[in-house]
Amino acid sequence: MSDPLSTIAIAAALGGVAGKFTEKAWDRGEKWLSSYFKNHGEAVSARAKNNMTSFILELGRKLKYMEESNIVSKDIIDKNQDHPHFSATLKNALIAAAHTDVKDKHKILSEIIAERLTQPPESTYSLASKLACDAVLNATQTQIHLLGLLVALHEIRPMVPIPKKRLYHHWLDSLFENFMDIDFKEIDALHLQAISCVIYNSASGRGLAALLMSKNISAKTKNKYYNANEYLKSDIGTALKFMWDFGLAGVTLTSIGSIIGGIHYCMISNVESISPFWAKDYSA
């Protein structure tokens, strides 16, 4: 794991806005952690600092990519990073990262902060992102995986409606195949509700076939290109329906769960970062 000197060296190597931001984040984080873990012992503090370093380096790499891809400008980063709300959100992310050795959580937190830099301070994303940092820390990896499935179910549609049944079934397989290892348990839904990532109604009677058909309806004609009940007889469709009937039907995302689930979906599907549909338009 990198020590402070190597962290500063990496920040210098990143260069540009990303390098300056990384170095500044390290300076702030070191002070925040010193205060937070003040009475926890040297071994705890050292481990927390290593975890924070892992998060900061992930964030630096992400910002470097965004800078080089012209996704975010220096002016926007400079404007947002010194806003009080962003500083408080960054502190939440740093403290959350310090608590855990799980690298995937560090990456999710870095994605939350990187996207937050592109958003106005009073936007829904900005306000939800601060709460999302705490939720990442307090969710299990299984529960984060479940949020990814919920994003796939409720928030991702084809870029244009797919008129051929065979092609649409293939598209659905590609959407859900990475989530077939989930063993849905009600306790996971209840815990995600407790940390404000989902709303859970065990008595929900929502239909899965109707949900899948609604993904592929033309905005102009409202044509339903096929009967989704056919897909639910396939291997992946059957597994999905089992989870749905077992309680997944009653689980809906909040803004917080949408942020975390969207990032996780991208991580396991090798898709470049997407924002929640309510933050900006995107398609799978």
Order of alpha helices (4+ residues) and beta strands (2+ residues): alpha-alpha-alpha-alpha-alpha-alpha-alpha-alpha-alpha-alpha-beta-alpha-alpha-beta-alpha
